[in-house]
Amino acid sequence: MKQVRYRIIFFIALIYVLFLAGLILIQNAELRKVSSLIEQTRQERNVLLGKVIGLQGKGLESYVYDYSYWDDMLRFVNKVDRPWAVINIDNVMPTFNVQCVWLFNTNLDLTYSANLLPDKKLNKFPLSREVLNEIFSKKWFNHFYINTSAGVLEIRTAPLQSGSDVKRESQPGGFLVAARQWAPDYMKDLSELMAGDVVFINPKDESLELNRQAENQFTVVTTTKLMGWNNKPVSALKYSSESEVLRKLLDASNTQFTLNIVFGLIILGATTFFLIYFIGIPLKLIVGSLKLSNPFVLKNLKNKQNEFGTLASLIINSFEQEKRLKKAKEAAESADRAKSLFLANMSHEIRTPMNIIMGFSELLKQEVNDRKLHEYISGILVSSKNLLMLINDILDLSKIDANRIEITHEPVSLHLLLNEISQIFTSTLRQKGVGFNMNIAPGVPGRLLLDEVRVRQILFNLIGNAVKFTDSGMVSVNVRAEAESENRGRVDLYFEVCDTGLGIPEDQFELIFEVFRQREGQSTKKYGGTGLGLTITKRLVEMMNGRISVESKVGSGSTFRFNLPDVEVISGGEDYSALVTGEEVPETVAEPLKVSGNAGRYLSNELMSRWQSVKDGMMIDEITAFASEVKKLGEENSSDILISYGDDLFESADTFRVEKINELLEDFPELVEKLV
């Protein structure tokens, strides 16, 4: 009996040692997880800090770029007119958050300066003529920082060029240099935006500061260097923020580790006592309770004044704790849904101010006759629309998270939808010299029951990305349908968007579908984007029970594939496939493409005459009116091509895209010849 007892004790002791070793491994894994989370948070905050600084400096960038691209400024730099400068330079500086402006002629002589800071030393540019000569000999557009007695100044430079020089390739008639001060109030605002402390540090002490902060394992620290004109750091920013969440997570892990050890000791003692001294009904009750996951079996045993009663109480408590944890999890998930629901409900409140700004800008544009003021207002409209586009992407994502977007099915011609989308990118593809091929398999039905808005959004995002990242070669769109054998009234649709562009590394296939994530190494300045398009696309596809995937090779291009299963076919619909694929079109289908009768004569005579006048004058108001008239004629005669052309021309004029306007106006005679 003693040998059995010793063996039991040894066996239980061995189990406890293994249990303790497992807890230690789990604890170490938790500590590694916390360290990894801190590093991930640091990287994310570093990226966010860069984006926030970039957004804060947009006013300075816009001021330097816009005001250097102006004939009046060219005249002014050679013949200073003080009253003109007060109105057109001094008075508009606060609007762009600019504190200092210096104008230089081609000999780098300072011809005019405006200084809104108390430090009058800044009436003269802080750098010498030799430094300026070295700066402009390398490039005209520059962005750097300098240290002055007034603190750190952010500097941007640009050449003074004629407004007719669209590509800005002509020799400059002078140079514009502007600066904004990184004042204490700005640093305070930057800290509030980043939800932490942002301070200046000596760039030589950057690694020292990081090592010092590393002693506090709950503080997230990152630094960003501010580079001078010679590409050497003149200062650095340090961001630090203590994460209470990480502290609580580690404390909870340590507490759980201790509780697990205590709990293991209790179980060890109770089990040892049970195995040595008791065999029988209590054991059967406990085993039965655990097998059935039913604490009520132990109700009577709980009242026993012995170890089995204690063990029964612990088991019952564990069941109750499990219920509480389940309720807590449900409460947390509910809170997350409430957050997403709140963001979705804020869509009206966020969009309304932007729409008011855009609406009043449109009204002001109609009232003002001065061409220069028209250009300023057009700049306001462009910036407002870009910001509204970003807000719309964020709100779309929030609506998806909050399950506030409903898929609305309606009869759709997939062929016409793809044709309309391809027309939007025609000018861009032609300008870049990139080929475009659309292949719709013969089996794709003429009309389908789809959510046209969401399908359009998906295809627009994918084709837009393909066009944006392809500088040569081909962009292809392939669509096919597979009929379900059990139900001939439904098909599965398969889409492919292929390009010969940059390509994506294989290890980033999943990353590009994450929120605010883009391909590593992608130039934001060249390609733009917010990192939300593919995220929204993936979630919309999944909402329609589809799946999206990508195949790519760096330097060879990418192929995005997605499917829409179980799509209902609308019987009796026209087959528009020939309009898109280039096949010969039967007369019954080709008829809507032609504009005949009075409308055809109006298009070939009146609108062609108007086109010549608009093309010669190149006035924005005349162009938008012409675009609206073309679109109206298309709507009256069911001509999708005219509607698409009118929309494209109106949008280009509305956003003041001069090159796109010229391309579209050059294409108009060819368009008329095809339609009449």
C-alpha positions in Angstrom: 0.0 0.0 0.0 2.9 2.3 0.8 4.5 1.6 -2.5 1.3 2.5 -4.3 1.1 5.7 -2.2 4.6 6.7 -3.0 4.1 6.0 -6.7 1.0 8.2 -6.7 2.8 11.0 -4.9 5.7 10.7 -7.3 3.4 10.7 -10.4 1.5 13.7 -9.1 4.7 15.6 -8.3 6.0 14.8 -11.9 2.7 16.1 -13.3 3.0 19.3 -11.3 6.6 19.9 -12.4 5.5 19.5 -16.1 2.5 21.8 -15.4 4.8 24.4 -13.9 7.2 24.2 -16.8 4.3 24.7 -19.2 3.2 27.8 -17.3 6.7 29.2 -17.5 6.8 28.7 -21.3 3.4 30.3 -21.7 4.5 33.3 -19.5 7.6 33.7 -21.7 5.5 33.6 -24.8 3.3 36.3 -23.4 6.3 38.5 -22.6 7.5 38.0 -26.2 4.1 38.9 -27.5 4.1 42.2 -25.4 7.5 43.1 -26.7 6.4 42.4 -30.3 3.3 44.5 -29.8 5.4 47.4 -28.5 7.7 47.2 -31.5 4.7 47.0 -33.9 3.1 50.0 -32.2 6.3 52.0 -32.5 6.5 51.3 -36.2 2.9 52.3 -36.7 3.3 55.5 -34.7 6.4 56.3 -36.7 4.5 56.0 -40.0 1.6 58.0 -38.5 3.9 60.8 -37.3 5.3 61.1 -40.9 1.8 61.3 -42.3 0.7 63.9 -39.8 3.7 66.1 -40.4 3.1 65.8 -44.2 -0.6 66.8 -43.8 0.4 69.7 -41.6 2.8 71.0 -44.2 0.4 70.8 -47.1 -0.4 74.5 -46.8 3.2 75.5 -47.3 3.6 73.1 -50.2 0.5 74.4 -51.9 1.6 78.0 -51.4 5.0 77.6 -52.9 3.9 75.5 -55.9 0.8 77.6 -56.8 2.4 81.1 -56.3 5.5 80.3 -58.2 3.5 79.2 -61.2 2.1 82.7 -62.0 2.9 85.3 -64.6 2.2 88.2 -62.2 4.8 86.9 -59.8 7.4 86.8 -62.6 6.7 90.4 -63.4 6.8 91.4 -59.7 10.2 89.8 -59.0 11.8 92.1 -61.7 9.7 95.2 -60.8 8.7 95.3 -57.2 5.2 96.7 -56.6 4.7 97.1 -52.8 0.9 97.5 -52.9 0.5 94.5 -55.1 2.8 92.5 -52.8 0.7 93.4 -49.7 -2.5 92.1 -51.4 -1.1 89.1 -53.2 1.7 87.9 -50.9 1.5 89.3 -47.4 -2.2 89.0 -46.9 -2.6 85.4 -48.1 0.4 84.0 -46.0 -1.7 83.3 -42.9 -4.2 81.3 -45.0 -1.5 78.8 -46.0 0.2 78.9 -42.5 3.3 80.6 -44.0 5.3 83.0 -41.8 8.2 84.0 -44.1 8.5 84.6 -47.8 11.7 85.5 -49.8 11.8 86.3 -53.6 15.0 86.1 -55.5 15.8 87.1 -59.1 17.9 84.9 -61.4 21.1 86.4 -59.9 19.9 85.3 -56.5 19.5 88.9 -55.3 16.8 89.2 -52.7 14.1 91.4 -54.3 11.3 91.1 -51.8 10.7 89.5 -48.4 7.7 89.2 -46.0 8.2 88.3 -42.4 5.3 87.7 -39.9 7.6 86.6 -37.1 8.9 88.9 -34.3 12.5 88.1 -35.2 13.4 90.8 -37.8 16.6 89.0 -38.7 14.4 86.8 -40.9 13.7 89.8 -43.1 16.8 88.4 -44.9 17.1 84.8 -45.8 19.2 82.9 -43.2 21.4 81.1 -45.8 24.1 82.7 -47.8 24.0 83.3 -51.6 26.6 80.6 -52.1 24.4 78.0 -50.3 21.4 79.1 -52.4 23.4 78.8 -55.6 24.5 75.2 -54.5 20.8 74.4 -53.7 19.3 75.6 -57.0 22.1 74.2 -59.1 21.0 70.7 -58.1 17.2 71.1 -58.3 14.6 73.9 -58.2 12.0 72.3 -56.0 13.4 71.7 -52.5 12.2 70.8 -49.0 14.4 71.1 -46.0 14.7 72.5 -42.4 17.0 75.1 -40.9 17.7 76.2 -37.3 17.3 79.9 -36.7 17.0 82.2 -33.7 13.2 81.9 -34.1 13.4 78.1 -33.9 13.2 75.4 -36.5 11.9 76.6 -39.9 10.4 74.3 -42.5 11.6 75.6 -46.0 10.2 74.9 -49.4 11.6 76.4 -52.7 10.2 76.6 -56.2 11.2 78.3 -59.5 9.2 81.3 -60.8 7.7 80.2 -64.1 5.0 81.3 -66.5 1.5 80.0 -66.0 1.5 78.7 -69.6 4.4 76.4 -68.8 2.2 73.4 -67.9 5.1 70.9 -67.5 7.3 73.5 -65.7 10.3 72.8 -67.8 11.3 76.4 -68.8 14.2 78.3 -67.3 13.0 80.1 -64.1 12.7 83.9 -64.0 13.5 83.9 -60.3 12.9 81.8 -57.2 10.3 81.7 -54.4 11.3 80.5 -50.9 8.7 80.2 -48.1 8.9 79.0 -44.5 6.7 78.0 -41.7 7.8 78.1 -38.0 7.6 75.0 -35.8 6.4 77.0 -32.9 5.6 75.7 -29.4 1.9 75.9 -30.2 2.4 73.8 -33.3 4.4 71.2 -31.3 1.6 71.1 -28.7 -1.0 70.5 -31.5 1.2 67.8 -33.0 1.4 66.1 -29.6 -2.4 66.2 -29.2 -2.9 64.7 -32.7 -0.4 61.9 -31.9 -1.9 61.3 -28.4 1.6 61.6 -26.8 4.6 63.9 -26.3 6.4 65.2 -29.4 9.6 67.2 -28.6 12.8 68.3 -30.3 16.0 66.5 -29.6 19.5 66.7 -30.8 19.9 64.2 -33.7 23.2 63.0 -32.2 21.3 62.0 -29.0 18.6 60.0 -30.9 19.9 56.5 -30.1 20.7 57.6 -26.5 17.1 58.7 -26.0 15.7 55.5 -27.4 18.0 53.4 -25.1 17.0 55.5 -22.1 13.3 55.1 -22.9 13.7 51.4 -23.5 14.1 50.9 -19.8 10.4 51.6 -19.4 8.9 48.7 -21.3 5.5 50.3 -21.4 6.6 53.4 -23.3 6.4 53.6 -27.1 9.2 55.8 -28.4 10.1 56.7 -32.0 12.2 59.4 -33.6 12.2 61.3 -36.9 15.1 63.3 -38.3 14.6 66.7 -39.8 17.0 67.1 -42.7 18.8 70.3 -43.8 19.6 71.6 -47.2 22.8 69.5 -47.4 20.9 66.3 -46.5 22.3 66.4 -43.0 20.1 66.3 -39.9 19.6 69.7 -38.3 17.2 68.5 -35.6 15.1 65.5 -34.7 11.6 64.8 -33.3 11.0 62.3 -30.5 7.6 60.9 -29.9 6.8 59.0 -26.7 3.6 57.7 -25.3 3.1 55.4 -22.3 0.7 52.6 -23.2 -1.6 51.8 -20.3 -3.0 48.9 -22.3 0.3 47.2 -22.5 0.9 47.7 -18.8 -2.4 46.2 -17.9 -1.8 43.3 -20.3 1.5 42.4 -18.7 0.0 42.8 -15.2 -2.9 40.6 -16.1 -0.5 38.0 -17.5 1.6 38.0 -14.3 -1.6 37.7 -12.2 -2.9 34.9 -14.3 0.5 33.1 -14.0 0.3 33.4 -10.2 -3.3 32.3 -10.1 -2.5 29.3 -12.3 0.2 28.2 -10.0 -2.1 28.6 -7.0 -4.9 26.8 -8.7 -2.5 24.0 -9.7 -1.4 23.6 -6.1 -5.0 23.4 -4.9 -5.8 20.8 -7.5 -2.7 18.9 -6.6 -3.6 18.7 -2.9 -7.2 17.8 -3.5 -6.3 15.1 -6.1 -3.6 13.6 -3.8 -6.0 13.5 -0.9 -8.7 11.9 -3.1 -6.4 9.3 -4.6 -4.9 8.2 -1.3 -8.0 8.1 1.0 -11.2 8.1 -1.1 -12.4 5.8 -3.9 -16.0 5.4 -4.8 -19.2 7.5 -5.4 -17.5 10.9 -5.0 -15.0 10.1 -7.7 -17.8 8.9 -10.0 -19.8 12.1 -9.4 -16.9 14.3 -10.2 -16.0 12.3 -13.4 -19.6 12.3 -14.4 -19.9 16.0 -13.8 -16.9 16.8 -15.9 -17.9 14.5 -18.7 -21.4 16.0 -18.9 -20.3 19.6 -18.3 -23.1 19.7 -15.7 -22.3 21.4 -12.4 -25.7 20.4 -10.9 -24.5 16.8 -10.5 -22.2 18.1 -7.8 -24.8 20.0 -6.0 -25.1 17.5 -3.1 -21.4 16.8 -3.0 -20.7 20.6 -2.6 -22.3 20.5 0.8 -19.9 17.8 2.1 -17.4 19.1 4.6 -14.4 17.5 3.0 -12.0 17.9 0.1 -14.5 16.5 -2.4 -16.9 19.2 -1.4 -14.2 21.8 -1.9 -13.3 20.4 -5.3 -16.9 20.3 -6.3 -17.2 24.0 -5.4 -14.2 24.9 -7.5 -15.6 23.0 -10.5 -19.0 24.8 -10.1 -17.2 28.1 -9.7 -15.2 27.4 -12.9 -18.4 26.8 -14.8 -19.8 30.1 -13.5 -16.6 31.9 -14.4 -16.7 30.5 -17.9 -20.2 32.0 -18.2 -19.0 35.4 -17.0 -16.1 35.3 -19.4 -18.5 34.5 -22.3 -20.7 37.4 -21.3 -17.7 39.7 -21.0 -16.6 38.6 -24.5 -20.0 39.3 -25.9 -20.0 42.7 -24.2 -16.6 43.6 -25.8 -17.8 42.5 -29.2 -20.9 44.6 -28.8 -18.8 47.6 -27.8 -16.7 47.2 -31.0 -19.9 47.0 -33.1 -21.2 50.1 -31.4 -17.9 51.9 -32.3 -18.3 51.0 -36.0 -22.0 51.9 -35.9 -21.1 55.3 -34.4 -18.6 56.0 -37.3 -21.2 54.9 -39.8 -23.8 57.2 -38.4 -21.4 60.2 -38.5 -21.3 60.1 -42.3 -23.9 62.9 -42.6 -22.3 65.1 -40.0 -18.8 64.7 -41.6 -19.8 65.1 -45.2 -22.2 68.1 -44.6 -19.4 70.7 -43.9 -17.4 69.5 -46.8 -20.4 69.7 -49.2 -21.1 73.2 -47.9 -17.6 74.3 -48.6 -17.8 72.8 -52.1 -21.2 74.3 -52.7 -20.3 77.8 -51.7 -17.1 77.5 -53.8 -19.2 76.6 -56.8 -21.5 79.5 -56.2 -18.6 81.9 -55.7 -17.0 80.6 -58.9 -20.1 81.5 -60.9 -20.2 85.0 -59.4 -16.5 85.9 -59.9 -15.4 87.0 -63.4 -11.7 87.3 -62.7 -9.8 84.4 -64.3 -7.2 84.3 -61.6 -9.8 84.1 -58.9 -11.4 81.3 -60.8 -8.1 79.4 -60.6 -8.0 79.9 -56.8 -11.5 78.7 -56.4 -10.8 75.7 -58.6 -7.9 74.9 -56.2 -10.2 75.0 -53.3 -12.6 72.6 -55.1 -9.9 70.2 -56.0 -8.6 70.0 -52.4 -12.1 69.7 -51.0 -13.0 66.8 -53.4 -9.7 65.0 -52.5 -10.5 65.3 -48.8 -14.1 64.2 -49.4 -12.9 61.2 -51.3 -10.7 60.2 -48.4 -13.6 60.7 -45.9 -15.9 58.6 -48.2 -13.3 55.7 -48.2 -13.1 55.8 -44.4 -16.8 56.0 -43.9 -17.4 53.2 -46.4 -15.0 51.0 -44.4 -16.8 52.0 -41.2 -20.2 51.2 -42.7 -18.9 47.8 -43.7 -17.6 47.1 -40.2 -20.9 48.2 -38.7 -22.9 46.1 -41.2 -24.6 49.2 -42.4 -24.1 48.6 -46.2 -26.8 46.5 -47.8 -26.4 44.7 -51.1 -29.2 45.9 -53.4 -29.8 43.7 -56.4 -31.2 45.2 -59.6 -31.0 44.3 -63.4 -27.6 45.2 -64.7 -25.9 44.9 -68.1 -22.4 43.8 -67.2 -21.2 44.6 -70.7 -22.3 48.2 -70.7 -21.0 48.6 -67.1 -17.5 47.4 -68.2 -17.7 49.6 -71.3 -18.5 52.7 -69.2 -15.6 52.0 -66.8 -13.2 51.5 -69.7 -14.2 54.8 -71.2 -13.2 56.6 -68.0 -9.6 55.3 -68.3 -9.3 55.7 -72.1 -7.5 59.1 -72.0 -5.1 58.1 -69.3 -4.2 54.8 -71.1 -3.7 56.7 -74.3 -1.5 59.3 -72.6 0.7 56.6 -71.0 0.9 54.6 -74.2 -0.5 51.5 -72.4 -2.7 49.0 -74.3 -6.1 47.9 -73.0 -7.9 44.7 -73.8 -11.3 43.6 -72.5 -12.4 40.0 -73.1 -15.9 39.0 -72.1 -16.6 35.3 -72.8 -19.5 34.5 -75.0 -21.3 32.7 -72.1 -21.7 35.9 -70.0 -25.5 36.7 -70.0 -26.7 40.1 -71.2 -28.5 41.1 -68.0 -27.9 40.0 -64.5 -29.3 40.7 -61.0 -26.4 42.5 -59.3 -25.6 45.5 -57.0 -24.4 47.8 -59.8 -23.0 50.4 -57.4 -20.8 47.9 -55.5 -19.7 46.0 -58.6 -18.7 49.3 -60.3 -16.8 50.3 -57.1 -14.9 47.0 -57.1 -14.0 47.1 -60.8 -13.1 50.8 -60.7 -10.7 50.2 -57.8 -9.0 47.2 -59.5 -8.8 48.7 -63.0 -7.8 52.0 -61.6 -4.9 50.4 -59.7 -3.8 48.5 -62.8 -3.7 51.7 -64.9 -2.0 53.7 -62.2 0.9 51.2 -61.7 1.4 50.3 -65.4 3.7 52.6 -67.4 4.1 50.3 -70.4 2.6 47.1 -71.8 -1.0 46.1 -71.4 -4.0 46.2 -69.0 -6.5 43.4 -69.5 -9.9 42.6 -68.1 -11.3 39.1 -68.5 -14.8 38.0 -67.5 -16.4 34.6 -67.8 -19.5 32.8 -66.5 -20.1 29.2 -65.4 -23.7 28.1 -65.3 -24.8 26.0 -62.4 -25.8 22.5 -63.5 -28.7 22.3 -61.0 -30.1 25.8 -61.8 -29.8 27.2 -65.3 -31.2 30.5 -64.1 -28.0 31.3 -62.1 -24.4 31.6 -63.0 -21.0 32.1 -61.2 -19.1 35.1 -62.5 -15.3 35.1 -62.6 -13.3 38.3 -63.1 -9.6 38.9 -63.8 -7.8 42.3 -64.0 -4.2 41.8 -65.3 -1.4 44.4 -65.8 2.2 44.5 -66.7 3.1 47.1 -64.0 5.3 47.1 -60.9 4.2 43.8 -59.4 3.9 42.9 -55.7 6.3 40.8 -53.6 4.8 37.5 -52.6 5.2 38.2 -48.9 2.9 41.3 -49.2 -0.1 39.6 -50.8 -2.0 39.6 -47.6 -0.6 43.0 -46.4 -2.1 45.0 -49.3 -5.6 44.1 -48.3 -5.1 45.5 -44.7 -6.4 48.9 -43.7 -4.1 51.8 -44.5 -1.4 49.4 -45.9 0.2 49.7 -49.3 3.0 47.9 -51.1 6.3 48.5 -49.4 8.6 50.9 -51.4 5.6 52.4 -53.2 6.0 56.2 -53.8 3.1 57.9 -52.2 4.1 61.2 -53.9 4.0 59.5 -57.4 1.0 57.1 -57.0 -0.9 58.7 -54.1 -3.6 56.5 -52.5 -4.8 56.0 -48.9 -4.4 52.2 -48.5 -8.2 51.7 -48.3 -9.2 50.8 -51.8 -8.2 47.1 -51.8 -9.5 46.8 -48.2 -13.0 48.0 -49.2 -12.8 45.9 -52.4 -12.1 42.7 -50.5 -14.9 43.3 -48.0 -17.4 44.2 -50.7 -16.5 41.0 -52.6 -16.9 39.0 -49.4 -20.3 40.7 -48.7 -21.5 39.2 -52.0 -20.2 35.8 -50.9 -17.2 36.0 -53.2 -13.5 35.7 -52.8 -10.6 37.8 -54.1 -7.0 36.7 -54.6 -3.8 38.1 -56.3 -0.9 36.6 -58.2 2.1 38.8 -59.0 5.8 38.9 -59.7 7.9 42.0 -59.1 8.6 43.7 -62.4 6.2 41.5 -64.4 2.8 42.7 -63.3 -0.1 41.5 -61.2 -3.4 39.6 -61.7 -6.3 40.2 -59.3 -9.1 37.6 -59.4 -12.5 37.6 -57.7 -15.7 35.7 -58.2 -19.4 36.5 -57.6 -21.3 33.2 -57.1 -24.9 32.3 -57.6 -25.9 35.4 -59.7 -29.4 35.4 -61.1 -29.8 35.7 -64.8 -32.5 38.1 -66.2 -34.2 36.4 -69.1 -34.9 38.3 -72.3 -32.0 40.8 -71.8 -30.1 42.2 -74.8 -26.6 40.9 -75.4 -24.2 43.8 -75.5 -21.0 41.8 -75.6 -20.2 42.9 -79.2 -20.1 46.5 -78.1 -17.2 45.7 -75.7 -15.3 43.0 -77.5 -15.3 44.6 -80.9 -17.3 41.9 -82.7 -19.7 42.8 -85.5 -22.9 44.2 -83.9 -26.3 43.2 -85.2 -28.5 46.2 -86.3 -31.0 45.7 -83.4 -28.2 46.2 -80.9 -26.0 48.8 -82.8 -29.0 51.2 -83.3 -28.7 52.9 -79.8 -25.0 53.8 -80.5 -25.9 56.1 -83.4 -27.3 59.6 -83.0 -29.5 60.3 -86.0 -32.1 62.8 -87.1 -32.3 66.2 -85.6 -30.0 65.1 -82.8 -27.4 63.9 -85.2 -27.5 67.2 -87.2 -27.3 69.2 -83.9 -24.3 67.1 -82.9 -22.4 67.4 -86.2 -23.3 71.1 -86.8 -24.0 73.1 -83.7 -21.9 71.2 -81.2 -19.0 71.0 -83.6 -19.1 74.8 -84.0 -19.3 75.2 -80.3 -16.4 72.8 -79.9 -14.1 74.9 -82.1 -15.0 78.0 -80.0 -14.4 76.2 -76.7 -11.1 74.7 -77.9 -9.8 78.1 -79.0 -10.9 80.0 -75.8 -10.1 77.3 -73.2 -12.3 79.0 -70.6 -13.4 76.7 -67.8 -17.0 77.9 -67.6 -17.4 77.4 -71.4 -15.9 73.9 -71.2 -18.2 72.8 -68.3 -21.2 74.2 -70.2 -20.2 72.4 -73.3 -19.6 69.1 -71.4 -23.1 69.5 -69.8 -24.7 70.0 -73.2 -23.0 66.9 -74.6 -24.1 64.8 -71.6 -27.7 66.1 -71.9 -27.8 65.2 -75.6 -26.5 61.7 -74.7 -29.2 61.2 -72.1 -31.9 62.3 -74.5 -30.8 59.9 -77.1 -29.6 57.0 -74.8 -26.0 57.3 -75.9 -23.8 56.0 -73.2 -20.7 57.2 -75.0 -21.8 60.8 -75.1 -22.8 60.6 -71.4 -19.4 59.2 -70.5 -17.6 61.8 -72.6 -19.6 64.6 -71.0 -18.9 63.4 -67.5 -15.2 62.9 -68.2 -14.8 66.4 -69.7 -16.9 68.1 -66.9 -14.8 66.4 -64.2 -11.5 67.4 -65.9 -12.6 71.0 -66.2 -14.0 71.0 -62.7 -10.7 69.8 -61.3 -8.7 72.1 -63.7 -6.7 69.2 -65.3 -5.5 71.1 -68.4 -3.8 68.2 -70.1 -6.8 65.9 -69.8 -9.1 68.7 -71.1 -6.9 69.1 -74.2 -6.9 65.4 -74.9 -10.7 65.1 -74.6 -11.3 68.1 -76.9 -8.9 66.7 -79.5 -10.9 63.4 -79.4 -14.3 65.1 -80.0 -14.3 65.2 -83.9 -13.4 61.5 -84.0 -16.2 60.7 -81.6 -18.8 62.7 -83.7 -17.7 60.8 -86.8 -18.3 57.5 -85.1 -21.8 58.4 -83.8 -23.3 60.3 -86.8 
